[in-house]
Amino acid sequence: MIVGKNHTMVKKPALPEFRMLEKYGIPPLPYGIAKTPGEAVKIAEKIGYPVALKLISPNVTHKTDVGGVKIGIKDKKRLLHAYEDILEGAKKYGVEGVLVQKMARKGIELIIGGKKDPQFGHMIVLGIGGVYVEIFKDVTARICPITRKDVREMVGELRSHPLITGIRGMQPINLNKLYSLMVKTSKMLVNEDIKELDLNPVIFDSAGYDVVDVRFVK
């Protein structure tokens, strides 16, 4: 099951979170699902190194806590070692497979999230993401549905907005892509009646973005 470098699906992806992203025009990083080390090698050679490996298990929410994520894998030898390392660390939890995914671009890490509030309905959140989301708690929210104007206002409300709009010679991220992604995510939250959603991190640069990880609860 491989999604090609141009984000065109060669075979229908098996992971429901990726199917949902595709449904709303949000391309996941090129990836495939491996059941064996040999399959992992074939997928990596198809999408191109470097790649990341991620555990697929219904019993593990935070994959990094059990050694279920390996990044920056540059060749076959390292891939095979990382694959076996993931299986060894997660064998007591049950393993459905290993996601082999193209490494993301370098850039600004954002979180785009959402939840269904019992009083206000669906809400969407934007903030600084990755490992810093819990440290800085720099986020802003809106009630869905939202417009591009709402997203522009949300960016301005973040303390860290100079990282997004450009500072001291840094190029701004592709704001048009951010506006589009936020509006699509808002529609997804409402149309799919999602209770909780995290796209984290979404890595932006001046050209576009890569959705690194997605989690949702319906």
C-alpha positions as CSV (number, residue, x, y, z in Angstrom):
1,M,0.0,0.0,0.0
2,I,2.0,3.0,-1.3
3,V,1.2,6.6,-1.8
4,G,3.6,8.0,-4.4
5,K,5.8,11.0,-4.2
6,N,3.2,13.2,-6.0
7,H,0.7,12.2,-3.3
8,T,-1.2,10.1,-5.8
9,M,-2.5,6.9,-4.3
10,V,-1.1,3.7,-5.9
11,K,-3.4,1.6,-3.7
12,K,-6.1,2.7,-1.3
13,P,-4.6,3.5,2.1
14,A,-5.6,1.3,4.9
15,L,-5.4,3.8,7.8
16,P,-8.7,5.5,8.4
17,E,-7.0,8.8,9.4
18,F,-5.2,9.0,6.0
19,R,-8.4,8.1,4.2
20,M,-10.2,11.0,5.9
21,L,-7.4,13.5,5.1
22,E,-7.5,12.4,1.4
23,K,-11.3,12.8,1.4
24,Y,-10.9,16.5,2.3
25,G,-8.0,17.2,-0.1
26,I,-5.3,17.1,2.6
27,P,-2.4,15.0,1.2
28,P,-0.6,12.8,3.7
29,L,3.1,12.3,3.3
30,P,4.0,9.5,0.9
31,Y,3.8,6.2,2.8
32,G,3.1,2.5,2.8
33,I,2.2,-0.1,5.4
34,A,4.6,-3.0,6.0
35,K,3.9,-6.3,7.5
36,T,7.5,-7.7,7.1
37,P,11.0,-6.2,7.0
38,G,11.1,-7.0,3.3
39,E,8.0,-5.0,2.6
40,A,9.4,-2.1,4.5
41,V,12.5,-2.1,2.3
42,K,10.4,-2.1,-0.8
43,I,8.2,0.8,0.3
44,A,11.2,2.8,1.4
45,E,12.9,2.3,-2.0
46,K,9.7,3.3,-3.7
47,I,9.1,6.5,-1.9
48,G,12.8,7.3,-1.4
49,Y,15.0,7.7,1.6
50,P,15.1,9.2,4.2
51,V,12.0,7.7,5.8
52,A,10.4,7.4,9.2
53,L,9.0,4.2,10.7
54,K,6.0,4.3,13.0
55,L,4.3,1.5,14.9
56,I,0.7,0.6,14.0
57,S,-1.0,-0.8,17.1
58,P,-4.6,-0.3,18.4
59,N,-3.2,-0.6,22.0
60,V,-0.6,2.2,21.8
61,T,-1.7,5.9,21.8
62,H,1.7,7.5,22.2
63,K,4.0,5.6,19.9
64,T,7.2,7.3,21.1
65,D,6.7,6.1,24.7
66,V,7.3,2.5,23.6
67,G,10.0,3.2,21.0
68,G,7.5,3.0,18.2
69,V,8.9,5.9,16.1
70,K,12.2,5.9,14.3
71,I,13.1,8.9,12.1
72,G,15.8,10.0,9.6
73,I,16.4,6.5,8.3
74,K,18.8,6.8,5.3
75,D,19.4,3.3,4.0
76,K,18.4,-0.3,4.0
77,K,20.7,-1.4,6.8
78,R,19.4,1.2,9.2
79,L,15.8,0.5,8.2
80,L,16.0,-3.2,9.0
81,H,17.6,-2.5,12.4
82,A,14.9,0.2,13.2
83,Y,12.1,-2.2,12.1
84,E,13.3,-5.0,14.4
85,D,13.8,-2.5,17.2
86,I,10.2,-1.3,16.9
87,L,8.8,-4.9,16.9
88,E,10.9,-5.8,19.9
89,G,9.7,-2.8,22.0
90,A,6.1,-3.2,21.1
91,K,5.6,-7.0,21.0
92,K,3.6,-7.1,24.2
93,Y,1.1,-4.5,22.9
94,G,0.3,-6.2,19.6
95,V,1.5,-5.0,16.3
96,E,-0.7,-4.6,13.2
97,G,2.1,-3.4,11.0
98,V,4.7,-0.6,10.6
99,L,4.1,2.6,8.7
100,V,6.9,3.6,6.4
101,Q,6.6,7.3,5.6
102,K,8.7,9.9,3.8
103,M,10.5,12.3,6.1
104,A,8.9,15.7,6.3
105,R,10.4,19.0,5.2
106,K,12.1,21.2,7.8
107,G,10.2,24.2,8.9
108,I,7.8,25.7,11.5
109,E,5.9,23.1,13.5
110,L,2.2,23.9,14.0
111,I,-0.7,22.0,15.6
112,I,-4.1,22.1,14.1
113,G,-6.6,20.5,16.4
114,G,-10.3,20.4,17.2
115,K,-13.0,19.1,19.5
116,K,-16.7,19.0,19.9
117,D,-17.7,21.2,22.8
118,P,-21.0,20.3,24.5
119,Q,-22.0,24.0,24.6
120,F,-20.5,25.6,21.5
121,G,-20.2,22.6,19.1
122,H,-17.2,22.0,17.0
123,M,-14.1,24.2,17.6
124,I,-10.8,24.4,15.8
125,V,-7.5,25.2,17.4
126,L,-4.2,26.6,15.9
127,G,-0.9,26.9,17.7
128,I,2.8,26.1,17.9
129,G,3.1,22.3,17.7
130,G,5.5,19.5,18.0
131,V,7.2,18.9,21.3
132,Y,6.6,22.5,22.3
133,V,2.8,22.4,22.3
134,E,2.6,21.5,26.0
135,I,5.4,23.8,27.0
136,F,4.3,27.1,25.5
137,K,0.6,26.5,25.2
138,D,0.4,29.2,22.5
139,V,-2.9,28.4,20.9
140,T,-6.0,30.1,19.7
141,A,-9.5,28.8,18.8
142,R,-12.6,29.5,16.8
143,I,-16.1,28.0,16.6
144,C,-16.6,26.1,13.3
145,P,-17.1,26.7,10.4
146,I,-14.3,29.2,9.8
147,T,-13.2,31.4,6.9
148,R,-9.8,32.4,5.6
149,K,-10.4,35.8,7.4
150,D,-10.8,33.9,10.7
151,V,-7.5,32.1,10.1
152,R,-5.7,35.4,9.5
153,E,-7.0,36.7,12.8
154,M,-6.0,33.5,14.6
155,V,-2.4,33.8,13.3
156,G,-2.3,37.3,14.6
157,E,-3.5,36.2,18.1
158,L,-0.5,33.8,18.6
159,R,2.4,35.2,20.6
160,S,4.6,33.3,18.3
161,H,3.1,34.7,15.1
162,P,6.4,36.3,13.9
163,L,7.7,32.8,13.4
164,I,4.7,32.2,11.0
165,T,4.7,35.6,9.2
166,G,8.5,36.0,9.1
167,I,11.0,37.7,11.3
168,R,14.7,38.8,11.0
169,G,15.3,37.6,7.6
170,M,13.2,34.4,8.0
171,Q,10.8,33.7,5.2
172,P,7.1,33.5,6.2
173,I,5.4,30.2,5.8
174,N,3.0,29.7,3.0
175,L,0.0,31.5,4.5
176,N,-2.3,30.7,1.7
177,K,-1.7,27.0,2.3
178,L,-2.3,27.4,6.0
179,Y,-5.6,29.3,5.3
180,S,-6.7,26.5,3.0
181,L,-5.7,23.7,5.4
182,M,-7.5,25.3,8.3
183,V,-10.8,25.8,6.3
184,K,-10.6,22.2,5.1
185,T,-10.0,20.9,8.6
186,S,-13.0,22.9,9.9
187,K,-15.2,21.3,7.3
188,M,-13.9,17.9,8.2
189,L,-14.6,18.4,11.9
190,V,-18.2,19.3,11.3
191,N,-19.0,17.0,8.4
192,E,-17.5,13.9,10.1
193,D,-18.8,14.9,13.6
194,I,-15.3,14.4,15.1
195,K,-15.1,14.6,18.9
196,E,-11.3,15.2,19.0
197,L,-8.7,15.8,16.3
198,D,-5.0,16.5,16.3
199,L,-2.8,17.2,13.3
200,N,0.5,17.5,15.1
201,P,2.9,18.5,14.0
202,V,2.1,20.0,10.6
203,I,5.4,21.4,9.3
204,F,5.2,24.5,7.2
205,D,7.7,26.3,5.1
206,S,7.5,28.9,2.3
207,A,6.4,26.3,-0.2
208,G,3.8,24.4,1.7
209,Y,3.3,21.8,4.5
210,D,3.6,18.2,5.5
211,V,1.1,16.6,7.9
212,V,3.4,14.4,10.1
213,D,0.9,12.8,12.4
214,V,-2.9,12.7,12.7
215,R,-5.2,11.4,15.5
216,F,-8.9,11.6,15.8
217,V,-11.8,10.3,17.9
218,K,-15.3,10.0,16.5
